[in-house]
């Protein structure tokens, strides 16, 4: 995961913080040291979205630096994980109880990745700006990956800090259950970013890249391919999200990836339902999805 230090006079604006785990604060301090800075030089923390790998260290960093944290107000929708809710959704999706029990026990033994209680001092919404040596940065709302997701745009330099909206590779994930249609939001956000005509993307993962339009196009192709695969998997009758995930993702589906891929599958299903192409039976006890006609 990338955190970006933007020089602002004698200090820096830090965009994203990484998650909190053993040694992660020291790693961030080492990275700052290589730029000639210390934690005390952070004048503002800006968070692109409220996933723990981007905001997990924000509270202690802000306290040490004496600075504010800015985040989109929708962070409150999804920042706090509810394991019991995740288990209920998994059962509704048709996940067998044995593997689900093992997954839940493993999750309970893991840390949250969040240090302290997450908060925001200011809503990071369109119209809000901050200034660095590179110029004034603007907030661009780009929900889809997360309800709270924003990109940060410096129009004079044509630079875009993309968070997880566009990555250095095509790797998609969508929070499901907080907004009506995260896939639809993501596709609209691709169009919003496309109109900016930025020439350099600094992403939340992987290296910076300049072929932004190619990344936008590749993401659209990937969405369409997975929607088509989901449609095809429903051709021979109703299926649960768990059954569909195993079909759509085939060899990619394994115990380590199951949670991620079932969430993705639910996102495809919600979008197709929103388009009126499929329906579900409400779940009793397992929710099954079928073509509308």
N, C-alpha and C positions, 0 to 999 in steps of 0.2 A: 504494500500500500504506500502511496506517495503523499507526503505532506509538503506543501509549497511555502517557502519563506520569501515574501515579497518585500524588498527593501523600501523603507519609508523614512527618509531622513536618517536619523541616528538609530532608528529602531526597525522593526519588521512587523508586517501583518502575516500571521500564520494561517494558512488555509488547510484545514483538517489537521488531526492530531495523532492518528493511529489509535489502536485499541490499547487497553490497559492489561498488561500481563507481566510476568516476571521478566525484568530486564528491559521492558519497552521504553520506560522513561529514560533510562541511561542511553539507549540507542538513539533516541531523539536528541538528547543533549549532545551526544557525539556528532550527530549530523549537523546540528546548529554550530558546534565548535568549528567544523570544517568550513563554514561560511563566515567565521569570525564573529559569531554571536553567542549570546547566552539566553537562558529563559527570561531573564529580567529585561531583555531587549524587545520582547513581544509586546506590542502596543495594542493589538486586537487579534482575537481568534475568530475566524469566519469558518463555519461548518457547512459543507455542501449538502449534507443530508444526515439524518440521525440513525445511521448504522454504526455499530460500535467500532468498526475498524476506521471510522472517520471522526468519531466524537468521543471515544472512550477515555481519552486523557484530558479532555477539555476542562473539567472542573478543577483538578489540582494545578494544571498549567496556568489557568486564569488567576487562581489564588496566589501562586508564586510570583507571577508577573505583575499582578495588580491591574489586570486589563479586563475588558468585557468579552463576552461570547455572543456572537450573532448567529441566528439560525432561523429558518423559515418556521412560522407558527405551527405548521402541520407536523412538526416533530413530536408533538404531544400525542398524535394518533398512534404512533408505532414504535416509540423509543423503548418502551418497557415490555420485555418478553413475558408472555403468560404461558407457562409450560402446560398447564391444565387445558387451556384453550387449544393449544397445538395438538394435544393428544385427542381432544374431541374431534377436531377437524380431520386428523389422521384416521380415526375410526369411521367417520362419515365418508371418508374417501375410500374405505375398503382395505386399509392396511391391516394385515393379520396381527392378532394380539401378541403373539410371541415376539416377533421382530420389533413391534412397537414398544413392548415392555423393555426390551434390551436397550433400545434407543433412548427411552425416557430415563432409565437408570443412568446411562452414560451422561446425558445432559445434566442431570441433577448433580453429578460429580464434577462438573466443569464450572469454572468461574464465568461471570457474566461478561467480562471484558470491559465493563464500565467502572471507572474510578469515581467514587462519590456520586452525588445526585445530579443528574443532568439538568441544565437550565439554560435559558437564553435571556440576555439582557435587552436585546432588540430584535424585532421581527425583520428577517432578511427577505424583503419583498420588493417587487419592481418599484423604482423610484428611490430606493435606498442606494447610496454610493459610498465608497471609501477611496482614499487617495494613497498612492504609492509613488515612488520615483518614476515608475513607468506611466503614470497618469491616473485618471479617475476610472474606477471599475464599476460596472453596472450589474445589477442582479437580473438574471433571466430565469423565470420559473420553468422548470423542466420536469414535471412529475411523470411517473411511470415506474422507474426503478424503485422509487420510494415517494410517498406523498409529499415529503418535505424537500425533495431534491431541487436544487438550483444550480445553474452554471453561472460563472462570473466572467464578464466580457470587458475587455479593454479595447474600445473601438478604434482608437488612433493607431495602436500597435497591431490591431486585428488579432489579438490573442484571446483564447477562450480557455478558462479553467473548467474542465468538463466533469469533474467528479467521477461518478460511475455511469453517467448518461452515455457518453462515448468513451470507450477504452481503447488502449493500443491494440487490442484484439477484439474480435466479436465474441463476447461472453455476456449473456443476458440473464437477468434475474428481476423479478417483479414482486413487490409486496402485494399480497392479495387479501381482500377482506376489509380494507380501510376506505376504499373509494370504489365507485361503481364499475370501472373498467380500466385497470392499469395499462393494458396493452394499447387501448385507444389513446390514453394519455401519452404513452411513450411515443406512438407514431406521430401525434400532433407535436410533441416536443422535438422530434427529429426535424419537422418542418420549420419550427421556430428557430432552431439552431442553424438550419440550412440558409435561412434568410439573412443571417448575420454576415455570411461570407468571410468568416475568420480564416486566417491562413496558418495559424499555429495552435494546436490543442495540447494542453497540459492536463493529462488525465489522472484519475485517482489510482490507476494501476497501469503498469508497463510504461514504456518510454513515450516521450512526446512524439507527435506526428504532425505532418503537414497535409496529408491527403485526406482532409476532413470529409469532402464529398464522397470519396470512396468508402469511408467508414459508415457514413449515413446510408449509402446505397446497400452496403453489405448487411447492415442491421435490418433494413426493410426486407431484403431477400430472406434472411434467416427467419424473421417473423412469418412471412408468407409460407415458407417451407414447413414450419412447425404447425401452422394452422391447417395447411393441406394434409399433413400427416395425421393430424387429429381428426379431420373430416373422414379421411380414408379408414381410420381405425374404428370409426362408428358405422361404417357401411354395412357390417353384418349384424348389427343389433346393439342394444344398450350395453354400456360398460361403466364400471366405477372409474374414478380418477386414478386409482392405483393400477387397475388393469390397463387403462389407456397409457399411463406413464411407462409401463413395462413394454408396451407395444411401440409407442412413438420413439422411445429412446433406446430400445433394444439392448445391444451389448453395453451401452453406456450406463444402463441402470444396474446399480449394485448397492450394497448396504451403506456404503459411505456417501453415495450420491442420492439416495432415495428421497430424503427430506427435500432437498433442493429441487429434484426433478418432479416430484409430486406437486410442489408449490407452483412450478412452472406450468405443469399440465392444468392445474386449476385456473391459472391465468388465461391459457388458451381457451378453456371451456367457458369462462366468464365472458370473454370477448365474443365468442361465437354465439353465446346466448344473447348477448347485447345486440348482435346483428340479426337475431331472430332465426338463426339457422338450427339451433338445438334447444333442447329443454331438459330439465331434470325432474325426477319423481319425488323430490322432497326429502328422501332419505329415511328409510325405516327398516333396519337401522343404517343401511349403507345407501348412499346417494348414487343413483345411476343416471347416466346421460344418454340421450338418444337424439337422432335427427328429428327435426320438427315435422318433416313430411316424408 
